[in-house]
Amino acid sequence: MPAKKAALKSIRQDKKRHARNLKTKNEIKRVVKTARKFISEGNKEKASETVKKAVKIIDKATQHKIIKKNTASRKKSRLNLAVNKIDKSSSKPQ
């Protein structure tokens, strides 16, 4: 155990921050998973709506430095690429 009061306070703050960050990261995972489900089903409307929601959450997490800028950029890019592929795959003549 830490000897100083400031060290104890720091531990308390770290626990709170960790819990908050974990909640945000889990929310990102949940929304991305839902978006990927709609993408795999080929549901363009719901997929694009969910991706828009995911981008908002990812941007907010990046703003608060919960995830890194490049990680956020990569996640957003891959989601948008997948949504755009739905159009191309559904418009191909079979």
PECOR-V679671 format. One record per residue. N is the residue number from 0. RES is the residue in one letter. OMEGA is omega in whole degrees, -180 to 180 (* if undefined). NEAR is the number of other ideal C-beta (glycine too) atoms within 8 Angstrom. D_CENTER is the distance of its C-alpha to the mean C-alpha in whole Angstrom. Layout:
n=N res=RES omega=OMEGA near=NEAR d_center=D_CENTER
n=N res=RES omega=OMEGA near=NEAR d_center=D_CENTER
//
This chain:
n=0 res=M omega=178 near=3 d_center=35
n=1 res=P omega=-177 near=7 d_center=35
n=2 res=A omega=-174 near=4 d_center=38
n=3 res=K omega=178 near=6 d_center=37
n=4 res=K omega=-178 near=5 d_center=36
n=5 res=A omega=179 near=6 d_center=33
n=6 res=A omega=177 near=9 d_center=32
n=7 res=L omega=179 near=10 d_center=32
n=8 res=K omega=179 near=8 d_center=30
n=9 res=S omega=178 near=9 d_center=28
n=10 res=I omega=178 near=9 d_center=27
n=11 res=R omega=-180 near=8 d_center=26
n=12 res=Q omega=-180 near=8 d_center=24
n=13 res=D omega=179 near=8 d_center=22
n=14 res=K omega=179 near=8 d_center=22
n=15 res=K omega=-179 near=8 d_center=20
n=16 res=R omega=-180 near=8 d_center=18
n=17 res=H omega=180 near=8 d_center=17
n=18 res=A omega=-180 near=8 d_center=16
n=19 res=R omega=180 near=8 d_center=14
n=20 res=N omega=180 near=9 d_center=12
n=21 res=L omega=179 near=8 d_center=12
n=22 res=K omega=-180 near=8 d_center=11
n=23 res=T omega=180 near=13 d_center=8
n=24 res=K omega=178 near=11 d_center=7
n=25 res=N omega=178 near=8 d_center=8
n=26 res=E omega=177 near=9 d_center=7
n=27 res=I omega=-180 near=14 d_center=3
n=28 res=K omega=-178 near=8 d_center=6
n=29 res=R omega=-177 near=8 d_center=8
n=30 res=V omega=179 near=12 d_center=7
n=31 res=V omega=179 near=11 d_center=6
n=32 res=K omega=178 near=8 d_center=9
n=33 res=T omega=179 near=9 d_center=11
n=34 res=A omega=180 near=15 d_center=10
n=35 res=R omega=178 near=10 d_center=12
n=36 res=K omega=179 near=8 d_center=15
n=37 res=F omega=179 near=11 d_center=16
n=38 res=I omega=-179 near=14 d_center=16
n=39 res=S omega=176 near=6 d_center=18
n=40 res=E omega=-179 near=7 d_center=20
n=41 res=G omega=180 near=8 d_center=21
n=42 res=N omega=-173 near=8 d_center=20
n=43 res=K omega=-176 near=10 d_center=19
n=44 res=E omega=-179 near=6 d_center=19
n=45 res=K omega=-180 near=8 d_center=17
n=46 res=A omega=-178 near=15 d_center=14
n=47 res=S omega=177 near=9 d_center=14
n=48 res=E omega=-180 near=8 d_center=14
n=49 res=T omega=178 near=12 d_center=11
n=50 res=V omega=178 near=12 d_center=9
n=51 res=K omega=178 near=8 d_center=11
n=52 res=K omega=-179 near=10 d_center=9
n=53 res=A omega=-180 near=15 d_center=6
n=54 res=V omega=179 near=11 d_center=7
n=55 res=K omega=-179 near=8 d_center=8
n=56 res=I omega=180 near=12 d_center=6
n=57 res=I omega=179 near=13 d_center=4
n=58 res=D omega=180 near=10 d_center=8
n=59 res=K omega=179 near=9 d_center=9
n=60 res=A omega=178 near=13 d_center=8
n=61 res=T omega=180 near=12 d_center=9
n=62 res=Q omega=-180 near=6 d_center=12
n=63 res=H omega=177 near=7 d_center=13
n=64 res=K omega=175 near=6 d_center=13
n=65 res=I omega=171 near=8 d_center=10
n=66 res=I omega=-176 near=10 d_center=9
n=67 res=K omega=-176 near=7 d_center=11
n=68 res=K omega=-178 near=6 d_center=12
n=69 res=N omega=177 near=6 d_center=13
n=70 res=T omega=179 near=8 d_center=10
n=71 res=A omega=-180 near=13 d_center=7
n=72 res=S omega=180 near=8 d_center=10
n=73 res=R omega=-180 near=8 d_center=11
n=74 res=K omega=-179 near=12 d_center=7
n=75 res=K omega=-179 near=12 d_center=8
n=76 res=S omega=-178 near=8 d_center=12
n=77 res=R omega=178 near=8 d_center=12
n=78 res=L omega=-180 near=15 d_center=10
n=79 res=N omega=177 near=10 d_center=13
n=80 res=L omega=-180 near=8 d_center=15
n=81 res=A omega=179 near=11 d_center=15
n=82 res=V omega=-180 near=13 d_center=16
n=83 res=N omega=178 near=8 d_center=18
n=84 res=K omega=180 near=9 d_center=20
n=85 res=I omega=180 near=12 d_center=20
n=86 res=D omega=-176 near=8 d_center=23
n=87 res=K omega=-178 near=8 d_center=25
n=88 res=S omega=-179 near=8 d_center=25
n=89 res=S omega=-179 near=8 d_center=26
n=90 res=S omega=178 near=5 d_center=29
n=91 res=K omega=176 near=6 d_center=31
n=92 res=P omega=-178 near=2 d_center=34
n=93 res=Q omega=* near=2 d_center=35
//
